[in-house]
Amino acid sequence: MNLEIRLLAHDDDHTAAGALVQQAYFALPGYPRDDEYDVLLGDVGGRFNEAPVLVAIADGKLVGCLTYVPDQHSAHAEFDDGAAASFRYFAIAPSMQGKGIGEAMVQWCIDEATRAGRQRLRIHTLETMPAAQRLYLRLGFIRDPDGDEDWDGITGLAFVYHC
């Protein structure tokens, strides 16, 4: 497989990237559907001018997408930590999961946070995302229960990577 991890370009298909994010989330067993958040997941075009959007292209096909959150001042930050970065809306096409694509994308985020002088990379994941949790732990993230969030009864499990 020829894999390219890069920032989404202006002339890339933002709608297709958003559809990929929605498809991956909606395929999760027990994903807690929420009309407002479900629209937000697919709004890659809206995020494009607010934060870096990272994509994975395998053999010429879009297979992954996430939004990198460079600091706490980003419109997409879910944390109040002046030394941290984050990423959100992370999705790999269901048919391509388990092939190292997610690992390559998270490693890009680790490398970017380190390059930018961030001390930490903070993320949240859902209880319905055990594969993502295993990936984060394997890459050196640690659970941060003090950073867990409750979004109207949906628990966001916090993880942190020390750069």
Stockholm file with secondary structure:
# STOCKHOLM 1.0

chainA/1-163         MNLEIRLLAHDDDHTAAGALVQQAYFALPGYPRDDEYDVLLGDVGGRFNEAPVLVAIADGKLVGCLTYVPDQHSAHAEFDDGAAASFRYFAIAPSMQGKGIGEAMVQWCIDEATRAGRQRLRIHTLETMPAAQRLYLRLGFIRDPDGDEDWDGITGLAFVYHC
#=GR chainA/1-163 SS CCEEEEECCTTSCHHHHHHHHHHHHHTSTTCCCCHHHHHHHHCHHHHHTTSCEEEEEETTEEEEEEEEECSTTSTTCCCCCTTEEEEEEEEECGGGTTSSHHHHHHHHHHHHHHHTTCSEEEEEEETTCHHHHHHHHHTTCEECGGGCEEETTEEEEEEEEEC
#=GC SS_cons         CCEEEEECCTTSCHHHHHHHHHHHHHTSTTCCCCHHHHHHHHCHHHHHTTSCEEEEEETTEEEEEEEEECSTTSTTCCCCCTTEEEEEEEEECGGGTTSSHHHHHHHHHHHHHHHTTCSEEEEEEETTCHHHHHHHHHTTCEECGGGCEEETTEEEEEEEEEC
//
